[in-house]
Amino acid sequence: MELRDRSGRKISYLRLSVTDRCNQRCIYCMPGKGIEFASRENILRLEELAGLALRFVTLFAIDKIRVTGGEPLVRKNIEVLVEILSGVPSLQDIALTTNGSLLGSMAERLREAGLRRINVSLDSLDPSRYAYITGGGRLEDTLGGLKAARAAGFDPIKINTVLVPDFREEVELVEWANREGFILRFIELMPQARGVEAPIKLEGPKEDEILSRLEKRFGRVRVVSSSGDGQGKTSRRYEIDGGNMIFEMIPGVTVPFCGDCNRIRLDCQGALRACLYSREKLDLKPFLNARDEDFVKVLTEFIETKTGRVLEHIGSDMSSIGG
C-alpha cells in the first residue's frame, strides 16, 4: 500500500539516521556545549534499524533510503546495514550523506556492500576555515575521502555546501567541483531551535545573493531543471556559460518545499518523525516485532501529524536526525 499524509502527499523516501554521534562539531549543527548523546542501550542494533527500514519498503512501497547521522561512518559495521538494504530489489535507491573524513578507508567497502550514491558535506576549500566550521576537522581528510569514493566507482558524487555567514567561496567551489566532476549543491542554512547560538548567527546568504555574485563573475546563470520526479523536488540546477559548468541550489528557507515533501525520518533510537520542523515523534521500538497490520495501523495514524511547516526552526537537534 501507499503511505499518504492528510494532504495526499505520497511518502516514498526514508531518511535513516544510524547514530547521533559525529567526529566533527560543525558550528551550524552541533551546539558548542555539545548534546546529550543517546545511551548505548537505547540505540537500535543495525539489524533492528534495517528491519524497520525494510518494513517501510515492503509495507508502504518506500523506494528510496538515505543513510545519515550524526556521521554515519562512525557507526561500526555500517556496511552491514547497506548490504542488507541493497539486497531488496524493490528499493530503487540507497544513498548516504557523510562529512567524508572517514571515506578514505571505507569507500570501497561501502561500494562492494551495494551503496551507489554518496553526498559529502564540504563547506570550504580553505583548510583553516574548514577547521573552524567543522570544529577542528581536516580538509585533507575529506578531500582524500572524495578521491577514494571516485576511485571506488561512486557516480554521481554530490557536494553539500551549507551557506554559513560570511560565506564567500561560491566561485572557487563551482570551478573546483566542475573540474573534479562533482555536483555542487549550495544549501541555505536552516534555523534551529538551539545549538548554533554562538559562534554564528542564524543567518547565511540566500539563493538570490549567491546567484548575483556568480553572475558578476561568469555572466548569465540559468536555471535548467529541478531535481526529483514530480513530488519531492528540493533543488534547482543551474548552468553557467552555456552549460560548461553546473551547480545546484537548495533554497529550503526562502523557497520551502514542504508542499512537495515525500520524506519521513527514523533516528537511531527508533523514533520516527514525519517532518523535520515538527516536535512530534513516534517510538517504533515497541513495534519491532509487531504484526504487519499493527505496524500499518500505527504508521497510518501517525502520518496524519505530517502537515506543512509547523515551526520556524527545526524541531530537533540536526546532529541527531541527519537533516
C-alpha positions as CSV (number, residue, x, y, z in Angstrom):
1,M,0.0,0.0,0.0
2,E,1.0,3.6,-0.4
3,L,1.7,5.8,2.7
4,R,0.0,9.1,2.2
5,D,-0.4,12.0,4.7
6,R,-3.5,14.2,5.2
7,S,-2.6,16.4,2.3
8,G,-2.4,13.4,-0.1
9,R,1.4,13.5,-0.4
10,K,2.8,10.1,-1.1
11,I,5.7,9.2,1.3
12,S,8.3,7.3,-0.7
13,Y,11.6,8.4,0.9
14,L,13.0,7.4,4.3
15,R,16.0,9.2,5.9
16,L,17.6,6.7,8.3
17,S,19.9,8.1,11.0
18,V,22.1,5.4,12.3
19,T,23.9,7.4,15.1
20,D,23.6,10.7,16.8
21,R,27.4,10.8,17.2
22,C,29.9,12.6,14.9
23,N,33.6,13.1,14.7
24,Q,33.1,16.8,13.8
25,R,31.4,19.7,15.6
26,C,30.1,21.8,12.7
27,I,29.0,25.3,14.0
28,Y,25.6,25.1,12.3
29,C,24.8,21.6,13.5
30,M,26.3,20.8,16.9
31,P,26.0,23.1,19.9
32,G,29.2,24.4,21.3
33,K,28.4,22.9,24.6
34,G,27.6,19.6,22.9
35,I,24.5,17.5,23.1
36,E,23.3,14.7,25.4
37,F,24.0,11.6,23.3
38,A,21.7,8.6,23.4
39,S,22.8,5.9,25.8
40,R,24.2,2.8,24.1
41,E,21.4,0.6,25.3
42,N,18.8,2.9,23.7
43,I,20.4,2.8,20.2
44,L,19.0,0.1,18.0
45,R,21.2,-2.5,16.5
46,L,21.9,-2.2,12.8
47,E,19.8,-5.3,12.2
48,E,16.9,-3.7,14.0
49,L,17.2,-0.5,12.1
50,A,17.4,-2.5,8.8
51,G,14.3,-4.5,9.9
52,L,12.3,-1.3,10.5
53,A,13.5,0.2,7.2
54,L,12.6,-2.9,5.2
55,R,9.1,-2.9,6.7
56,F,8.6,0.6,5.2
57,V,9.8,-0.8,1.9
58,T,7.6,-3.8,1.8
59,L,4.5,-2.4,3.5
60,F,4.5,1.1,2.2
61,A,6.4,1.0,-1.1
62,I,9.2,3.2,0.2
63,D,11.7,3.2,-2.7
64,K,14.5,5.5,-1.5
65,I,16.5,5.4,1.7
66,R,19.3,7.8,2.6
67,V,21.6,6.7,5.5
68,T,22.6,9.7,7.7
69,G,23.7,10.5,11.2
70,G,25.3,12.3,13.1
71,E,28.2,11.0,11.0
72,P,27.0,7.5,9.7
73,L,30.6,6.3,9.1
74,V,31.4,6.3,12.8
75,R,28.8,3.6,13.3
76,K,30.7,0.3,13.4
77,N,30.0,-2.2,10.6
78,I,27.8,0.3,8.7
79,E,28.4,-1.6,5.5
80,V,26.3,-4.5,7.0
81,L,23.3,-2.2,7.0
82,V,24.0,-1.2,3.4
83,E,24.3,-4.8,2.4
84,I,21.0,-5.8,3.9
85,L,19.2,-2.9,2.3
86,S,20.9,-3.4,-1.1
87,G,19.5,-6.9,-1.3
88,V,15.9,-5.7,-1.7
89,P,15.0,-5.4,-5.4
90,S,12.1,-3.0,-4.8
91,L,14.4,-0.5,-3.1
92,Q,15.4,1.7,-6.1
93,D,17.9,4.0,-4.4
94,I,20.3,3.7,-1.4
95,A,22.3,6.8,-0.7
96,L,24.5,8.1,2.2
97,T,25.4,11.5,3.5
98,T,28.8,11.9,5.2
99,N,31.4,14.5,6.1
100,G,33.8,12.4,4.1
101,S,36.6,12.3,6.7
102,L,36.4,8.5,7.0
103,L,35.7,7.7,3.4
104,G,39.3,7.1,2.6
105,S,39.3,3.7,4.3
106,M,35.6,2.9,3.8
107,A,34.6,3.9,0.3
108,E,35.5,0.6,-1.4
109,R,33.7,-1.5,1.3
110,L,30.6,0.6,1.0
111,R,30.6,0.2,-2.8
112,E,31.0,-3.5,-2.5
113,A,28.2,-3.7,0.0
114,G,25.8,-2.1,-2.6
115,L,25.9,1.6,-1.9
116,R,25.7,3.6,-5.2
117,R,25.4,7.3,-4.3
118,I,27.2,9.5,-1.8
119,N,26.8,13.1,-0.7
120,V,29.7,14.7,1.0
121,S,29.5,17.8,3.2
122,L,32.2,20.3,2.4
123,D,31.7,24.0,3.3
124,S,35.1,25.5,2.5
125,L,38.2,24.8,0.4
126,D,40.3,26.8,2.8
127,P,41.9,24.5,5.4
128,S,41.7,27.0,8.3
129,R,38.1,28.0,7.6
130,Y,37.2,24.3,7.1
131,A,38.7,23.6,10.6
132,Y,36.8,26.5,12.1
133,I,33.4,25.4,10.6
134,T,33.9,21.8,11.5
135,G,35.3,22.3,14.9
136,G,38.7,21.0,14.1
137,G,38.2,18.8,11.0
138,R,41.0,18.4,8.5
139,L,40.2,19.4,4.9
140,E,42.8,16.9,3.6
141,D,40.8,14.0,5.1
142,T,37.7,14.9,3.3
143,L,39.4,15.6,0.0
144,G,41.1,12.2,0.4
145,G,37.7,10.6,1.1
146,L,36.4,12.1,-2.1
147,K,39.3,10.8,-4.1
148,A,38.7,7.3,-2.6
149,A,35.0,7.5,-3.4
150,R,35.6,8.3,-7.0
151,A,38.2,5.5,-7.3
152,A,35.7,3.1,-5.8
153,G,33.3,4.0,-8.6
154,F,30.7,6.2,-7.0
155,D,28.9,8.4,-9.5
156,P,27.5,10.9,-9.1
157,I,29.2,12.3,-6.0
158,K,27.4,15.4,-4.7
159,I,29.0,18.1,-2.6
160,N,26.7,19.7,0.0
161,T,27.8,23.2,0.9
162,V,25.9,25.0,3.7
163,L,25.8,28.7,3.2
164,V,27.1,29.9,6.6
165,P,27.5,33.5,7.5
166,D,30.5,35.2,5.8
167,F,30.5,32.6,3.0
168,R,32.5,33.9,0.0
169,E,33.7,30.8,-1.9
170,E,31.0,30.4,-4.4
171,V,33.2,31.0,-7.4
172,E,36.1,28.7,-6.2
173,L,33.7,25.9,-5.2
174,V,31.8,26.0,-8.6
175,E,35.1,25.9,-10.5
176,W,36.6,23.2,-8.4
177,A,33.5,20.9,-8.4
178,N,33.1,21.1,-12.1
179,R,36.8,20.5,-12.7
180,E,36.7,17.4,-10.4
181,G,33.5,16.1,-11.8
182,F,31.4,16.5,-8.7
183,I,27.9,18.0,-8.4
184,L,28.0,21.0,-6.1
185,R,24.8,21.9,-4.1
186,F,24.6,25.2,-2.2
187,I,22.2,24.7,0.8
188,E,20.6,27.6,2.6
189,L,21.3,27.5,6.4
190,M,18.2,26.1,8.2
191,P,17.3,27.7,11.5
192,Q,17.4,25.5,14.6
193,A,15.8,25.8,18.0
194,R,19.1,25.7,19.7
195,G,22.7,24.8,19.2
196,V,24.1,27.5,17.0
197,E,23.8,30.5,19.3
198,A,27.5,31.4,19.1
199,P,29.8,31.4,17.2
200,I,27.4,32.2,14.4
201,K,24.0,33.9,13.9
202,L,21.1,32.0,12.3
203,E,21.6,33.8,9.0
204,G,23.6,32.9,6.0
205,P,23.5,34.1,2.4
206,K,20.4,33.1,0.4
207,E,19.9,31.8,-3.1
208,D,19.5,35.2,-4.8
209,E,22.7,36.6,-3.2
210,I,24.8,33.6,-4.4
211,L,23.3,33.8,-7.9
212,S,24.0,37.5,-8.1
213,R,27.7,37.0,-7.1
214,L,28.1,34.2,-9.6
215,E,26.6,36.3,-12.4
216,K,29.0,39.1,-11.6
217,R,31.9,36.7,-12.2
218,F,30.5,34.5,-15.0
219,G,27.7,36.3,-16.7
220,R,24.3,34.8,-17.0
221,V,23.4,32.0,-14.7
222,R,20.4,30.0,-16.0
223,V,18.1,27.5,-14.2
224,V,17.7,24.4,-16.3
225,S,15.8,21.9,-14.1
226,S,14.5,20.9,-10.7
227,S,15.6,17.6,-9.1
228,G,13.1,14.9,-8.4
229,D,10.2,13.4,-10.4
230,G,7.2,15.5,-9.7
231,Q,6.8,15.2,-5.9
232,G,9.9,15.6,-3.7
233,K,11.7,18.3,-5.6
234,T,14.2,20.1,-3.4
235,S,16.9,21.6,-5.6
236,R,17.2,23.6,-8.7
237,R,20.0,23.0,-11.2
238,Y,21.8,26.0,-12.8
239,E,24.2,26.2,-15.7
240,I,26.9,28.7,-16.4
241,D,28.5,29.6,-19.7
242,G,26.1,27.6,-21.9
243,G,26.3,24.5,-19.8
244,N,30.1,24.3,-19.4
245,M,29.6,24.4,-15.7
246,I,26.6,23.4,-13.5
247,F,25.7,23.7,-9.8
248,E,22.5,23.2,-7.7
249,M,20.7,25.2,-5.1
250,I,18.5,24.0,-2.2
251,P,16.7,27.2,-1.1
252,G,14.8,25.5,1.7
253,V,14.4,28.7,3.7
254,T,13.5,31.2,1.1
255,V,11.5,28.7,-1.1
256,P,10.3,26.0,1.3
257,F,9.4,22.7,-0.4
258,C,7.0,21.5,2.3
259,G,4.2,21.2,-0.2
260,D,6.0,18.5,-2.2
261,C,7.7,16.8,0.8
262,N,7.8,13.0,0.4
263,R,10.1,12.2,3.4
264,I,9.9,10.7,6.8
265,R,12.8,10.3,9.2
266,L,13.8,7.5,11.5
267,D,16.5,8.1,14.1
268,C,19.0,5.6,15.7
269,Q,16.7,5.2,18.8
270,G,13.7,4.1,16.6
271,A,11.9,7.5,16.8
272,L,10.0,8.4,13.7
273,R,9.5,12.0,12.7
274,A,7.0,12.9,9.9
275,C,8.5,16.4,9.5
276,L,11.9,18.0,10.0
277,Y,10.1,21.0,11.5
278,S,7.9,19.1,13.9
279,R,8.5,18.0,17.5
280,E,6.0,15.1,17.2
281,K,7.6,11.7,17.1
282,L,6.6,8.0,17.2
283,D,8.6,5.5,19.2
284,L,8.8,2.4,17.0
285,K,10.8,0.2,19.5
286,P,7.6,-1.4,20.7
287,F,6.7,-2.3,17.1
288,L,9.9,-4.0,16.1
289,N,8.2,-7.4,16.2
290,A,4.6,-6.2,15.7
291,R,2.3,-7.8,13.3
292,D,2.1,-6.2,9.9
293,E,-1.4,-5.0,10.4
294,D,-0.5,-3.3,13.7
295,F,2.5,-1.7,12.2
296,V,0.4,-0.4,9.3
297,K,-2.2,0.9,11.7
298,V,0.1,2.9,13.9
299,L,2.0,4.3,10.9
300,T,-1.0,5.4,9.0
301,E,-2.4,7.2,12.1
302,F,0.9,8.9,12.9
303,I,1.4,10.1,9.3
304,E,-1.7,12.3,9.9
305,T,0.6,14.5,12.0
306,K,2.6,15.5,8.9
307,T,1.4,18.9,7.9
308,G,3.1,21.9,6.4
309,R,6.0,23.6,8.2
310,V,4.8,23.8,11.8
311,L,7.8,25.7,13.3
312,E,10.1,28.4,12.2
313,H,13.0,26.3,13.2
314,I,14.0,22.6,13.1
315,G,12.1,20.6,15.7
316,S,15.0,18.5,17.0
317,D,18.8,18.6,17.0
318,M,20.1,18.4,13.4
319,S,23.0,16.2,14.7
320,S,20.6,13.6,15.8
321,I,18.3,13.3,12.7
322,G,20.6,14.0,9.8
323,G,18.7,16.9,8.2
